[in-house]
């Protein structure tokens, strides 16, 4: 019998006691899902993307971040 080690993503668990509100439990669950990156991974796996398309989007995002940082630097130098 093979032993499979579960990833930390499989370990999201919220213990609810009698005085614990449902809305609060849902908020906590959503925060944990965001922290573990489950939603991000789900959206990435929703549709297949070719590696070349992924690389192109990654480069475009980096360029956008670079331009945004540079424009902030110019604004701060003027002040």
Secondary structure, 3 states (H helix, E strand, C coil): CCCCCCCHHHHCCCCCCCCCCHHHHHHHHHHHHHHHCHHHHHHHHHCCCCHHHHHHHHHHHHHHHHHHHHHHHHHHHHC
